[in-house]
């Protein structure tokens, strides 16, 4: 498989994960804590910023299937913002309700997305003129 196709696929998976993690923020990043029915949980149900980043990353990964280098750079920037959002707005490791697996998955998937997108954007997708198969030798 081509690097650009793999990078687009990983960005697509990262976008889908961010949509899930953003929509089910409290279920994904926090252990469930039993609370009385009358009290309101202090944990946020959804993280709208992460959800929005996931939607845009998902759409951008579909555009990057067209092999546009700019789309790969946009995916890398969105992945950086998503990792920062998870690390900054995520639960504290000192907290009793911390779900380390979800944070680790988000950071690793984001780092993989960033690395592959930058490599894919820098990869040249054209054949140089001297290596082109239709370039016939000139006999003089």
C-alpha positions as CSV (number, residue, x, y, z in Angstrom):
1,X,0.0,0.0,0.0
2,X,1.1,3.5,-0.6
3,X,2.2,5.7,2.3
4,X,-0.5,8.3,1.4
5,X,-3.2,5.7,1.5
6,X,-2.0,4.4,4.8
7,X,-1.8,8.0,6.2
8,X,-5.3,8.7,5.0
9,X,-6.6,5.5,6.6
10,X,-5.0,6.3,10.0
11,X,-6.3,9.8,9.9
12,X,-9.8,8.4,9.2
13,X,-9.5,6.0,12.1
14,X,-8.2,8.9,14.3
15,X,-11.1,11.1,13.3
16,X,-13.6,8.4,14.1
17,X,-12.0,7.8,17.5
18,X,-12.1,11.5,18.2
19,X,-15.8,11.7,17.3
20,X,-16.5,8.8,19.7
21,X,-14.3,10.2,22.4
22,X,-15.7,13.7,22.1
23,X,-19.3,12.5,22.1
24,X,-18.9,10.0,25.0
25,X,-16.3,12.1,26.8
26,X,-17.2,11.2,30.4
27,X,-17.7,7.5,29.6
28,X,-14.4,7.2,27.7
29,X,-12.0,9.1,29.9
30,X,-13.4,8.6,33.4
31,X,-14.3,5.5,35.4
32,X,-18.0,5.4,36.2
33,X,-18.7,6.6,39.7
34,X,-22.1,5.7,41.3
35,X,-23.9,8.8,42.3
36,X,-27.3,9.3,43.9
37,X,-30.1,9.8,41.5
38,X,-30.9,13.3,42.9
39,X,-27.3,14.7,42.4
40,X,-26.0,15.9,39.1
41,X,-22.6,14.5,38.0
42,X,-19.9,17.1,37.8
43,X,-18.3,15.3,34.8
44,X,-19.0,16.7,31.4
45,X,-20.9,14.4,29.2
46,X,-19.4,15.6,25.8
47,X,-16.4,17.5,24.8
48,X,-17.6,19.6,21.9
49,X,-14.2,20.8,20.9
50,X,-12.9,17.3,20.5
51,X,-16.0,16.2,18.7
52,X,-15.6,19.1,16.3
53,X,-11.9,18.3,15.7
54,X,-12.9,14.7,15.0
55,X,-15.5,15.7,12.4
56,X,-13.1,18.0,10.6
57,X,-10.3,15.4,10.8
58,X,-12.6,12.8,9.4
59,X,-13.7,15.0,6.5
60,X,-10.1,16.1,5.8
61,X,-8.9,12.4,5.8
62,X,-11.5,11.8,3.0
63,X,-10.1,14.8,1.1
64,X,-6.6,13.5,1.6
65,X,-7.5,10.4,-0.3
66,X,-7.2,12.7,-3.4
67,X,-3.5,12.9,-2.6
68,X,-3.4,16.7,-1.9
69,X,-0.4,17.5,0.2
70,X,-2.2,20.4,1.9
71,X,-4.8,18.0,3.2
72,X,-2.1,15.9,4.9
73,X,-0.7,19.0,6.6
74,X,-4.2,20.0,7.8
75,X,-4.7,16.5,9.2
76,X,-1.4,16.8,11.1
77,X,-2.4,20.1,12.6
78,X,-5.8,18.8,13.6
79,X,-4.2,15.8,15.2
80,X,-1.8,18.0,17.2
81,X,-4.8,20.1,18.4
82,X,-6.7,16.9,19.4
83,X,-3.8,15.5,21.3
84,X,-3.4,18.8,23.1
85,X,-7.1,18.9,23.9
86,X,-7.0,15.4,25.4
87,X,-3.9,16.1,27.4
88,X,-5.0,19.5,28.7
89,X,-8.8,18.9,29.2
90,X,-8.5,15.3,30.0
91,X,-8.5,13.8,33.5
92,X,-5.6,14.2,35.8
93,X,-3.6,11.0,36.4
94,X,-3.8,11.8,40.1
95,X,-7.6,11.5,40.0
96,X,-9.3,8.4,41.2
97,X,-11.5,8.3,38.1
98,X,-8.7,8.4,35.5
99,X,-9.0,6.1,32.5
100,X,-5.4,5.8,31.3
101,X,-6.1,3.5,28.4
102,X,-8.3,6.0,26.6
103,X,-5.8,8.8,27.0
104,X,-3.0,6.6,25.9
105,X,-4.9,5.4,22.8
106,X,-5.7,9.0,21.9
107,X,-2.2,10.2,22.3
108,X,-0.6,7.3,20.4
109,X,-3.2,7.4,17.6
110,X,-2.6,11.2,17.3
111,X,1.2,10.8,17.3
112,X,0.9,8.1,14.6
113,X,-1.4,10.4,12.6
114,X,0.9,13.3,12.8
115,X,4.0,11.3,11.8
116,X,2.3,9.6,8.8
117,X,0.6,12.7,7.6
118,X,3.9,14.8,7.6
119,X,5.7,12.0,5.8
120,X,2.9,11.6,3.3
121,X,2.8,15.3,2.6
122,X,6.5,15.5,2.0
123,X,6.5,12.5,-0.3
124,X,6.7,13.4,-3.9
125,X,3.9,11.9,-5.9
126,X,5.3,12.6,-9.3
127,X,7.9,11.0,-11.5
128,X,10.9,13.1,-12.4
129,X,11.3,13.8,-16.1
130,X,14.5,11.8,-16.4
131,X,12.9,8.7,-14.9
132,X,9.6,9.0,-16.8
133,X,9.0,5.8,-18.9
134,X,7.9,7.8,-21.9
135,X,11.2,9.7,-22.0
136,X,12.9,8.2,-25.0
137,X,16.7,8.4,-25.3
138,X,18.0,10.8,-27.9
139,X,20.5,9.4,-30.3
140,X,22.8,12.0,-31.8
